Each structure stands twice: as C-alpha cells, then as structure tokens.
Amino acid sequence: MIPDDLIGMRVFVYRNLHKYGLNGEPMYSVVCRESARGQYGVVVAWATHVHLTDCSFSVRSAGYDRVMESGVKNVHAGVVGYLAPWTDLPPSFESVSYDPFIARDFMTKSGAPIAVASKLWMASIHDDRWHSHLSAVV
C-alpha cells in the first residue's frame, strides 16, 4: 500500500525482480522523481498495487542493450507518473506489458507500442501463478 503522504508525488515505478509480498506476489519499487522533496532517486515505497496518472513509459537503451547481451534482466524499464489513490479499474482499459526479449517498447495486448497513458494501474494478479499486470487508460 502506498502511504498517503506520497500521493501526488512524481515517481518512477518498476517491477522489482527480487522483492515479493507476503503471499509471494510481485512487488513494485516506487522511486521519487522530485528533487524538491530531497529524495530524488530514492526508493520511497514498495507495493503490490500502484495507481499512476499522467504516465510515460520508459525503457533505458543502455540497460536494454545489457539485457540483450547478457540474457539476464535488470532494472531498465518502468513508468514515470504521479501517484494516485488506488481505485477500481474502469470498464474500458488497455492491457500493457513489457518483455525485453519480445519487444524494445512497452506494448498493448493488441501488439501496438505505447508511450503515454492518462492513468495506469499496476497490480499483481494470481491465476495459475503470480504475475504483474498493467492496465492503462490511454
């Protein structure tokens, strides 16, 4: 859960490859992107669910290239946006995913690259196994 005092903060959020919740669900790391708060670049929270507004999807080229060369994932992709209180998903949204071994960009379920979204819900979903799920309103 995101602490109330962080709501409205500009952040960079990424799927943490090494941290899991109490039930084994994937966790997201939330990194401050506001120098005025004196915490720029610092992880300020970890959560299984994150809601962002005014989002842009970011893939760092150097990190992507390292993944391609080594075959090992690293933190090089995430979403920049503003933290918002968690709400239920709207009736109409676009599923979004990122896999560096499939495409260089974040992609919609229909296979189109996505660069921005007005709202984004990042959640850990369990069906046959835990996985991250991103749902965007473009």
Backbone as JSON Lines, residues from 0, in Angstrom:
{"i":0,"aa":"M","n":[0.84,-1.18,0.0],"ca":[0.0,0.0,0.0],"c":[0.89,1.25,0.0]}
{"i":1,"aa":"I","n":[0.48,2.23,-0.75],"ca":[1.22,3.49,-0.85],"c":[0.8,4.41,0.3]}
{"i":2,"aa":"P","n":[1.76,4.92,1.08],"ca":[1.41,5.85,2.16],"c":[0.74,7.12,1.62]}
{"i":3,"aa":"D","n":[-0.22,7.65,2.35],"ca":[-0.98,8.83,1.91],"c":[-0.1,10.03,1.63]}
{"i":4,"aa":"D","n":[1.01,10.2,2.38],"ca":[1.84,11.38,2.19],"c":[2.62,11.34,0.86]}
{"i":5,"aa":"L","n":[2.59,10.21,0.17],"ca":[3.27,10.11,-1.13],"c":[2.32,10.38,-2.3]}
{"i":6,"aa":"I","n":[1.02,10.41,-2.06],"ca":[0.05,10.66,-3.13],"c":[0.35,12.02,-3.77]}
{"i":7,"aa":"G","n":[0.39,12.03,-5.09],"ca":[0.69,13.26,-5.83],"c":[2.16,13.41,-6.19]}
{"i":8,"aa":"M","n":[3.02,12.57,-5.61],"ca":[4.45,12.64,-5.88],"c":[4.76,12.1,-7.29]}
{"i":9,"aa":"R","n":[5.67,12.78,-7.98],"ca":[6.15,12.28,-9.28],"c":[7.16,11.18,-9.0]}
{"i":10,"aa":"V","n":[6.93,10.0,-9.63],"ca":[7.74,8.83,-9.33],"c":[8.1,8.05,-10.59]}
{"i":11,"aa":"F","n":[9.06,7.15,-10.44],"ca":[9.42,6.14,-11.43],"c":[9.11,4.8,-10.76]}
{"i":12,"aa":"V","n":[8.28,3.98,-11.4],"ca":[7.88,2.7,-10.81],"c":[8.34,1.57,-11.72]}
{"i":13,"aa":"Y","n":[8.94,0.54,-11.09],"ca":[9.37,-0.62,-11.86],"c":[9.07,-1.9,-11.09]}
{"i":14,"aa":"R","n":[8.96,-2.98,-11.82],"ca":[8.74,-4.31,-11.22],"c":[10.04,-4.74,-10.57]}
{"i":15,"aa":"N","n":[10.02,-4.94,-9.25],"ca":[11.21,-5.36,-8.54],"c":[11.41,-6.86,-8.79]}
{"i":16,"aa":"L","n":[12.57,-7.22,-9.29],"ca":[12.85,-8.61,-9.65],"c":[13.19,-9.49,-8.46]}
{"i":17,"aa":"H","n":[13.42,-8.87,-7.28],"ca":[13.89,-9.63,-6.12],"c":[13.0,-9.52,-4.88]}
{"i":18,"aa":"K","n":[11.96,-8.71,-4.93],"ca":[11.13,-8.47,-3.75],"c":[9.72,-9.01,-4.01]}
{"i":19,"aa":"Y","n":[9.18,-9.72,-3.01],"ca":[7.85,-10.31,-3.14],"c":[7.04,-9.99,-1.89]}
{"i":20,"aa":"G","n":[5.71,-9.95,-2.05],"ca":[4.81,-9.69,-0.94],"c":[4.63,-10.92,-0.06]}
{"i":21,"aa":"L","n":[3.78,-10.8,0.94],"ca":[3.56,-11.87,1.91],"c":[3.06,-13.16,1.29]}
{"i":22,"aa":"N","n":[2.3,-13.05,0.2],"ca":[1.74,-14.23,-0.46],"c":[2.55,-14.64,-1.69]}
{"i":23,"aa":"G","n":[3.74,-14.06,-1.84],"ca":[4.59,-14.39,-2.98],"c":[4.3,-13.55,-4.22]}
{"i":24,"aa":"E","n":[3.44,-12.53,-4.07],"ca":[3.09,-11.71,-5.22],"c":[4.22,-10.75,-5.58]}
{"i":25,"aa":"P","n":[4.38,-10.45,-6.88],"ca":[5.42,-9.5,-7.31],"c":[5.21,-8.12,-6.68]}
{"i":26,"aa":"M","n":[6.31,-7.44,-6.41],"ca":[6.26,-6.1,-5.82],"c":[6.79,-5.07,-6.83]}
{"i":27,"aa":"Y","n":[6.32,-3.85,-6.68],"ca":[6.8,-2.72,-7.47],"c":[7.61,-1.8,-6.57]}
{"i":28,"aa":"S","n":[8.73,-1.31,-7.07],"ca":[9.52,-0.31,-6.35],"c":[9.1,1.06,-6.85]}
{"i":29,"aa":"V","n":[8.92,2.0,-5.92],"ca":[8.48,3.35,-6.23],"c":[9.63,4.29,-5.9]}
{"i":30,"aa":"V","n":[10.17,4.97,-6.93],"ca":[11.34,5.83,-6.79],"c":[10.92,7.29,-6.96]}
{"i":31,"aa":"C","n":[11.3,8.15,-6.01],"ca":[10.97,9.58,-6.06],"c":[11.63,10.24,-7.26]}
{"i":32,"aa":"R","n":[10.9,11.09,-7.95],"ca":[11.43,11.87,-9.06],"c":[11.2,13.36,-8.84]}
{"i":33,"aa":"E","n":[11.22,13.78,-7.56],"ca":[11.05,15.19,-7.22],"c":[12.23,15.64,-6.37]}
{"i":34,"aa":"S","n":[13.07,16.5,-6.91],"ca":[14.23,16.97,-6.16],"c":[13.82,17.86,-4.99]}
{"i":35,"aa":"A","n":[12.67,18.53,-5.08],"ca":[12.22,19.43,-4.01],"c":[11.96,18.67,-2.71]}
{"i":36,"aa":"R","n":[11.66,17.39,-2.78],"ca":[11.4,16.61,-1.57],"c":[12.69,16.08,-0.95]}
{"i":37,"aa":"G","n":[13.81,16.3,-1.62],"ca":[15.1,15.87,-1.1],"c":[15.32,14.37,-1.15]}
{"i":38,"aa":"Q","n":[14.53,13.66,-1.95],"ca":[14.65,12.21,-2.04],"c":[14.79,11.74,-3.48]}
{"i":39,"aa":"Y","n":[15.2,12.6,-4.38],"ca":[15.27,12.23,-5.8],"c":[16.13,10.98,-5.97]}
{"i":40,"aa":"G","n":[15.58,9.98,-6.66],"ca":[16.31,8.75,-6.91],"c":[16.25,7.72,-5.8]}
{"i":41,"aa":"V","n":[15.53,8.03,-4.72],"ca":[15.44,7.13,-3.57],"c":[14.14,6.31,-3.66]}
{"i":42,"aa":"V","n":[14.23,5.01,-3.38],"ca":[13.03,4.19,-3.3],"c":[12.26,4.62,-2.05]}
{"i":43,"aa":"V","n":[11.03,5.1,-2.26],"ca":[10.23,5.61,-1.14],"c":[9.14,4.64,-0.72]}
{"i":44,"aa":"A","n":[8.89,3.59,-1.54],"ca":[7.86,2.61,-1.18],"c":[8.01,1.37,-2.05]}
{"i":45,"aa":"W","n":[7.45,0.28,-1.52],"ca":[7.26,-0.95,-2.3],"c":[5.79,-1.29,-2.17]}
{"i":46,"aa":"A","n":[5.19,-1.77,-3.25],"ca":[3.76,-2.08,-3.19],"c":[3.41,-3.17,-4.2]}
{"i":47,"aa":"T","n":[2.32,-3.89,-3.91],"ca":[1.81,-4.88,-4.86],"c":[0.83,-4.25,-5.84]}
{"i":48,"aa":"H","n":[0.32,-3.05,-5.5],"ca":[-0.62,-2.32,-6.36],"c":[-0.22,-0.85,-6.4]}
{"i":49,"aa":"V","n":[-0.15,-0.28,-7.59],"ca":[0.2,1.13,-7.74],"c":[-0.73,1.75,-8.79]}
{"i":50,"aa":"H","n":[-1.25,2.94,-8.5],"ca":[-2.08,3.68,-9.45],"c":[-1.36,4.99,-9.77]}
{"i":51,"aa":"L","n":[-1.13,5.25,-11.07],"ca":[-0.44,6.45,-11.53],"c":[-1.31,7.24,-12.5]}
{"i":52,"aa":"T","n":[-1.07,8.55,-12.56],"ca":[-1.7,9.4,-13.56],"c":[-0.61,10.09,-14.37]}
{"i":53,"aa":"D","n":[-0.99,10.61,-15.55],"ca":[-0.07,11.34,-16.44],"c":[1.23,10.55,-16.64]}
{"i":54,"aa":"C","n":[1.11,9.38,-17.21],"ca":[2.21,8.42,-17.28],"c":[2.96,8.44,-18.6]}
{"i":55,"aa":"S","n":[4.25,8.17,-18.5],"ca":[5.06,7.9,-19.69],"c":[5.86,6.63,-19.43]}
{"i":56,"aa":"F","n":[5.93,5.77,-20.43],"ca":[6.64,4.51,-20.32],"c":[8.09,4.73,-20.74]}
{"i":57,"aa":"S","n":[9.0,4.19,-19.95],"ca":[10.43,4.47,-20.16],"c":[11.24,3.19,-20.25]}
{"i":58,"aa":"V","n":[12.03,3.07,-21.32],"ca":[12.97,1.96,-21.49],"c":[14.34,2.59,-21.73]}
{"i":59,"aa":"R","n":[15.27,2.35,-20.82],"ca":[16.62,2.91,-20.96],"c":[17.43,2.05,-21.92]}
{"i":60,"aa":"S","n":[17.98,2.69,-22.95],"ca":[18.69,1.98,-24.02],"c":[19.87,1.17,-23.52]}
{"i":61,"aa":"A","n":[20.7,1.77,-22.66],"ca":[21.89,1.07,-22.18],"c":[21.51,-0.2,-21.4]}
{"i":62,"aa":"G","n":[20.49,-0.11,-20.56],"ca":[20.04,-1.27,-19.8],"c":[19.45,-2.33,-20.71]}
{"i":63,"aa":"Y","n":[18.67,-1.89,-21.7],"ca":[18.11,-2.83,-22.67],"c":[19.22,-3.57,-23.4]}
{"i":64,"aa":"D","n":[20.26,-2.83,-23.83],"ca":[21.38,-3.45,-24.53],"c":[22.1,-4.47,-23.66]}
{"i":65,"aa":"R","n":[22.24,-4.17,-22.35],"ca":[22.87,-5.13,-21.43],"c":[22.05,-6.41,-21.32]}
{"i":66,"aa":"V","n":[20.73,-6.28,-21.28],"ca":[19.86,-7.45,-21.23],"c":[20.05,-8.3,-22.49]}
{"i":67,"aa":"M","n":[20.1,-7.64,-23.62],"ca":[20.25,-8.37,-24.88],"c":[21.61,-9.08,-24.96]}
{"i":68,"aa":"E","n":[22.64,-8.43,-24.45],"ca":[23.98,-9.02,-24.48],"c":[24.13,-10.17,-23.49]}
{"i":69,"aa":"S","n":[23.58,-10.0,-22.28],"ca":[23.79,-10.99,-21.22],"c":[22.68,-12.04,-21.11]}
{"i":70,"aa":"G","n":[21.47,-11.68,-21.57],"ca":[20.34,-12.57,-21.41],"c":[19.75,-12.54,-20.01]}
{"i":71,"aa":"V","n":[20.23,-11.62,-19.17],"ca":[19.77,-11.5,-17.78],"c":[19.04,-10.17,-17.62]}
{"i":72,"aa":"K","n":[17.82,-10.23,-17.03],"ca":[17.05,-9.0,-16.83],"c":[17.7,-8.11,-15.78]}
{"i":73,"aa":"N","n":[17.54,-6.79,-15.95],"ca":[17.99,-5.79,-14.98],"c":[16.96,-4.66,-14.98]}
{"i":74,"aa":"V","n":[17.08,-3.74,-14.04],"ca":[16.13,-2.62,-13.98],"c":[16.52,-1.61,-15.06]}
{"i":75,"aa":"H","n":[15.73,-1.56,-16.1],"ca":[16.0,-0.61,-17.18],"c":[14.7,-0.07,-17.78]}
{"i":76,"aa":"A","n":[13.56,-0.51,-17.25],"ca":[12.27,-0.07,-17.79],"c":[11.28,0.15,-16.66]}
{"i":77,"aa":"G","n":[10.41,1.11,-16.86],"ca":[9.4,1.4,-15.86],"c":[8.48,2.49,-16.35]}
{"i":78,"aa":"V","n":[7.74,3.06,-15.43],"ca":[6.76,4.08,-15.76],"c":[6.98,5.3,-14.87]}
{"i":79,"aa":"V","n":[6.99,6.48,-15.49],"ca":[7.07,7.75,-14.77],"c":[5.66,8.33,-14.72]}
{"i":80,"aa":"G","n":[5.23,8.75,-13.54],"ca":[3.91,9.34,-13.4],"c":[3.72,9.89,-12.0]}
{"i":81,"aa":"Y","n":[2.48,10.24,-11.68],"ca":[2.13,10.79,-10.37],"c":[1.31,9.78,-9.59]}
{"i":82,"aa":"L","n":[1.71,9.51,-8.35],"ca":[0.98,8.56,-7.52],"c":[-0.43,9.04,-7.25]}
{"i":83,"aa":"A","n":[-1.37,8.13,-7.35],"ca":[-2.78,8.43,-7.09],"c":[-3.34,7.37,-6.15]}
{"i":84,"aa":"P","n":[-4.4,7.69,-5.4],"ca":[-5.01,6.67,-4.55],"c":[-5.53,5.51,-5.4]}
{"i":85,"aa":"W","n":[-5.45,4.3,-4.86],"ca":[-5.92,3.12,-5.6],"c":[-7.42,3.2,-5.81]}
{"i":86,"aa":"T","n":[-7.87,2.93,-7.02],"ca":[-9.3,2.87,-7.36],"c":[-9.51,1.6,-8.17]}
{"i":87,"aa":"D","n":[-10.74,1.21,-8.33],"ca":[-11.06,0.07,-9.18],"c":[-10.78,0.42,-10.63]}
{"i":88,"aa":"L","n":[-10.53,-0.61,-11.43],"ca":[-10.29,-0.4,-12.85],"c":[-11.55,0.13,-13.52]}
{"i":89,"aa":"P","n":[-11.38,1.01,-14.52],"ca":[-12.55,1.47,-15.27],"c":[-13.05,0.33,-16.17]}
{"i":90,"aa":"P","n":[-14.26,0.47,-16.71],"ca":[-14.79,-0.61,-17.55],"c":[-13.99,-0.79,-18.86]}
{"i":91,"aa":"S","n":[-13.32,0.25,-19.3],"ca":[-12.57,0.18,-20.55],"c":[-11.11,0.55,-20.29]}
{"i":92,"aa":"F","n":[-10.21,-0.4,-20.57],"ca":[-8.79,-0.14,-20.38],"c":[-7.99,-1.0,-21.36]}
{"i":93,"aa":"E","n":[-6.73,-0.69,-21.48],"ca":[-5.82,-1.4,-22.38],"c":[-4.78,-2.14,-21.54]}
{"i":94,"aa":"S","n":[-4.65,-3.44,-21.74],"ca":[-3.6,-4.2,-21.05],"c":[-2.26,-3.87,-21.67]}
{"i":95,"aa":"V","n":[-1.25,-3.68,-20.81],"ca":[0.08,-3.28,-21.25],"c":[1.1,-4.24,-20.65]}
{"i":96,"aa":"S","n":[2.15,-4.55,-21.41],"ca":[3.21,-5.41,-20.88],"c":[4.56,-4.97,-21.43]}
{"i":97,"aa":"Y","n":[5.59,-5.48,-20.79],"ca":[6.95,-5.23,-21.27],"c":[7.77,-6.5,-21.08]}
{"i":98,"aa":"D","n":[8.37,-6.96,-22.14],"ca":[9.29,-8.09,-22.11],"c":[10.42,-7.77,-23.08]}
{"i":99,"aa":"P","n":[11.62,-7.51,-22.58],"ca":[12.71,-7.1,-23.47],"c":[13.08,-8.16,-24.51]}
{"i":100,"aa":"F","n":[12.71,-9.42,-24.25],"ca":[13.04,-10.47,-25.19],"c":[12.02,-10.57,-26.32]}
{"i":101,"aa":"I","n":[10.91,-9.79,-26.21],"ca":[9.89,-9.78,-27.25],"c":[9.91,-8.46,-28.03]}
{"i":102,"aa":"A","n":[10.0,-7.34,-27.32],"ca":[9.98,-6.02,-27.97],"c":[10.78,-5.03,-27.14]}
{"i":103,"aa":"R","n":[11.26,-3.98,-27.8],"ca":[12.06,-2.96,-27.13],"c":[11.19,-1.96,-26.36]}
{"i":104,"aa":"D","n":[9.89,-1.92,-26.64],"ca":[8.96,-0.96,-26.04],"c":[7.93,-1.66,-25.18]}
{"i":105,"aa":"F","n":[7.25,-0.9,-24.33],"ca":[6.04,-1.39,-23.69],"c":[5.02,-1.58,-24.81]}
{"i":106,"aa":"M","n":[4.22,-2.63,-24.72],"ca":[3.28,-2.95,-25.79],"c":[1.88,-3.16,-25.21]}
{"i":107,"aa":"T","n":[0.87,-2.81,-26.02],"ca":[-0.5,-3.12,-25.65],"c":[-0.77,-4.58,-26.0]}
{"i":108,"aa":"K","n":[-1.86,-5.12,-25.49],"ca":[-2.21,-6.51,-25.77],"c":[-2.39,-6.75,-27.27]}
{"i":109,"aa":"S","n":[-2.81,-5.7,-27.98],"ca":[-3.01,-5.81,-29.43],"c":[-1.69,-5.75,-30.2]}
{"i":110,"aa":"G","n":[-0.57,-5.51,-29.5],"ca":[0.74,-5.51,-30.15],"c":[1.25,-4.14,-30.58]}
{"i":111,"aa":"A","n":[0.56,-3.08,-30.19],"ca":[1.0,-1.73,-30.56],"c":[1.89,-1.16,-29.45]}
{"i":112,"aa":"P","n":[2.97,-0.46,-29.83],"ca":[3.8,0.2,-28.8],"c":[2.99,1.29,-28.1]}
{"i":113,"aa":"I","n":[3.29,1.5,-26.82],"ca":[2.6,2.55,-26.06],"c":[3.65,3.42,-25.38]}
{"i":114,"aa":"A","n":[3.49,4.73,-25.47],"ca":[4.46,5.67,-24.89],"c":[3.88,6.43,-23.7]}
{"i":115,"aa":"V","n":[2.57,6.71,-23.72],"ca":[1.94,7.5,-22.66],"c":[0.57,6.93,-22.32]}
{"i":116,"aa":"A","n":[0.11,7.25,-21.11],"ca":[-1.25,6.88,-20.68],"c":[-1.71,7.92,-19.68]}
{"i":117,"aa":"S","n":[-3.0,8.24,-19.7],"ca":[-3.51,9.21,-18.73],"c":[-3.6,8.59,-17.34]}
{"i":118,"aa":"K","n":[-3.87,7.29,-17.27],"ca":[-3.93,6.57,-15.99],"c":[-3.37,5.17,-16.18]}
{"i":119,"aa":"L","n":[-2.77,4.65,-15.11],"ca":[-2.21,3.31,-15.17],"c":[-2.39,2.63,-13.83]}
{"i":120,"aa":"W","n":[-2.86,1.4,-13.85],"ca":[-2.98,0.55,-12.67],"c":[-1.95,-0.57,-12.83]}
{"i":121,"aa":"M","n":[-1.07,-0.7,-11.85],"ca":[-0.07,-1.77,-11.84],"c":[-0.46,-2.68,-10.68]}
{"i":122,"aa":"A","n":[-0.68,-3.95,-10.97],"ca":[-1.14,-4.87,-9.92],"c":[-0.52,-6.24,-10.09]}
{"i":123,"aa":"S","n":[-0.47,-6.97,-8.99],"ca":[-0.04,-8.35,-9.0],"c":[-1.28,-9.22,-9.05]}
{"i":124,"aa":"I","n":[-1.38,-10.03,-10.09],"ca":[-2.56,-10.85,-10.34],"c":[-2.19,-12.32,-10.19]}
{"i":125,"aa":"H","n":[-3.08,-13.11,-9.63],"ca":[-2.83,-14.55,-9.5],"c":[-3.91,-15.33,-10.25]}
{"i":126,"aa":"D","n":[-3.48,-16.11,-11.23],"ca":[-4.39,-17.08,-11.83],"c":[-3.76,-18.45,-11.57]}
{"i":127,"aa":"D","n":[-2.98,-18.97,-12.49],"ca":[-2.26,-20.21,-12.22],"c":[-0.92,-19.93,-11.53]}
{"i":128,"aa":"R","n":[-0.46,-18.68,-11.6],"ca":[0.77,-18.24,-10.94],"c":[0.69,-16.71,-10.77]}
{"i":129,"aa":"W","n":[1.59,-16.15,-9.97],"ca":[1.63,-14.69,-9.79],"c":[2.29,-14.05,-11.0]}
{"i":130,"aa":"H","n":[1.75,-12.94,-11.46],"ca":[2.41,-12.15,-12.49],"c":[1.95,-10.69,-12.37]}
{"i":131,"aa":"S","n":[2.75,-9.82,-12.97],"ca":[2.43,-8.4,-12.96],"c":[1.43,-8.11,-14.06]}
{"i":132,"aa":"H","n":[0.51,-7.18,-13.78],"ca":[-0.46,-6.79,-14.78],"c":[-0.57,-5.26,-14.81]}
{"i":133,"aa":"L","n":[-0.42,-4.69,-15.99],"ca":[-0.54,-3.25,-16.17],"c":[-1.78,-2.97,-16.99]}
{"i":134,"aa":"S","n":[-2.63,-2.06,-16.51],"ca":[-3.86,-1.69,-17.2],"c":[-3.86,-0.18,-17.38]}
{"i":135,"aa":"A","n":[-3.96,0.27,-18.63],"ca":[-3.84,1.7,-18.94],"c":[-5.1,2.27,-19.55]}
{"i":136,"aa":"V","n":[-5.36,3.55,-19.25],"ca":[-6.35,4.34,-19.97],"c":[-5.54,5.32,-20.79]}
{"i":137,"aa":"V","n":[-5.61,5.19,-22.09],"ca":[-4.76,5.97,-22.99],"c":[-5.32,7.35,-23.22]}
